[in-house]
């Protein structure tokens, strides 16, 4: 199973975030080249209720302030890869980019209010419906590799992986990960850098 389009969402530690205030922040990211991805443009979807609000488009990925289900967070969607890599490598790289972006956003004081992200919960989705259909069988197949990787990142923590999607084939396979401990963003960034090998 080698899905290409992988998404990771880290939730805001709190009930709300001023998503509109992120628009100039994302524009500044483009101007300053703040991420490893080739950043292209910013789009505002504030008219979409409880959906993607602010979108930073890159060649390789999308960065999204996502308000789905009333739970704001940073959603990183990896679209293209420089190198192939295994499933483990691709998930590790996706987590690494998502965490690096969350840290930049959390450390950036202007113009939005300070944003903190939960590190004891992460949602991982696989948007390739052919490579990773939204079924219990897919979850069972993918779970061992995810557990092995996450055990490295959340060293010493008890982990729970849950298939949160219904089995509607129109929806992506989505897995909720809960950890009994919440490492700092810095710690998780360091660990994902160490865990990432061949994927871009």
Long-range contacts (C-beta under 8 A, 24 or more apart in sequence): 1-87, 1-131, 1-132, 1-138, 1-141, 1-142, 2-84, 2-86, 2-87, 2-90, 2-131, 3-87, 3-90, 3-126, 3-127, 3-128, 3-131, 3-132, 4-78, 4-79, 4-80, 4-81, 4-90, 4-128, 4-131, 5-77, 5-78, 5-79, 5-126, 5-127, 5-128, 6-77, 6-78, 6-90, 6-91, 6-94, 6-124, 6-125, 6-126, 6-127, 7-75, 7-76, 7-77, 7-78, 7-94, 7-124, 7-125, 7-126, 7-127, 7-172, 8-75, 8-76, 8-94, 8-95, 8-98, 8-122, 8-123, 8-124, 8-125, 9-66, 9-73, 9-74, 9-75, 9-76, 9-98, 9-122, 9-123, 9-125, 10-73, 10-74, 10-98, 10-99, 10-102, 10-117, 10-118, 10-119, 10-121, 10-122, 11-71, 11-72, 11-73, 11-117, 11-118, 11-121, 11-123, 12-71, 12-72, 12-73, 12-74, 12-115, 12-116, 12-117, 12-118, 13-116, 13-117, 13-118, 14-116, 16-72, 17-65, 17-72, 17-112, 17-115, 18-112, 18-113, 19-46, 19-53, 19-54, 19-65, 19-67, 19-72, 20-44, 20-46, 20-53, 20-54, 21-111, 21-112, 21-113, 22-54, 22-65, 22-105, 22-112, 23-54, 24-111, 25-105, 25-108, 25-110, 25-111, 25-112, 26-54, 26-56, 26-63, 29-56, 29-104, 30-56, 34-104, 35-63, 35-97, 35-100, 35-101, 35-104, 36-97, 36-100, 37-61, 37-97, 60-200, 61-97, 63-101, 73-117, 73-123, 74-98, 74-101, 74-102, 74-105, 74-117, 76-101, 77-127, 80-200, 81-199, 81-200, 82-199, 82-200, 83-198, 83-199, 83-200, 84-198, 84-199, 85-197, 85-198, 85-199, 85-200, 86-145, 86-198, 86-199, 87-142, 87-145, 88-145, 88-148, 88-149, 89-196, 89-197, 89-198, 89-199, 90-199, 91-124, 91-145, 91-146, 91-149, 92-149, 92-192, 92-195, 92-196, 92-197, 92-199, 93-196, 93-199, 93-200, 94-124, 95-122, 95-153, 95-188, 95-192, 96-189, 96-192, 96-193, 96-195, 96-196, 99-185, 99-188, 99-189, 99-192, 100-189, 102-185, 103-185, 103-186, 103-189, 106-185, 117-185, 118-182, 119-179, 119-182, 119-183, 119-184, 119-185, 119-188, 120-178, 120-179, 120-180, 120-181, 120-182, 121-176, 121-177, 121-178, 121-179, 122-176, 122-177, 123-164, 123-174, 123-175, 123-176, 123-177, 124-174, 124-175, 124-177, 125-172, 125-173, 125-174, 125-175, 126-172, 126-173, 126-174, 127-172, 129-169, 129-172, 132-172, 132-173, 133-169, 133-173, 134-165, 134-166, 134-167, 134-168, 134-169, 134-171, 134-172, 134-173, 134-174, 135-167, 135-173, 136-163, 136-167, 138-173, 139-163, 139-173, 139-175, 142-173, 142-175, 143-175, 146-175, 146-177, 149-195, 150-177, 150-179, 152-191, 152-194, 152-195, 153-183, 153-188, 153-191, 153-192, 153-195, 154-179, 154-181, 154-183, 155-191, 156-181, 157-181, 157-183
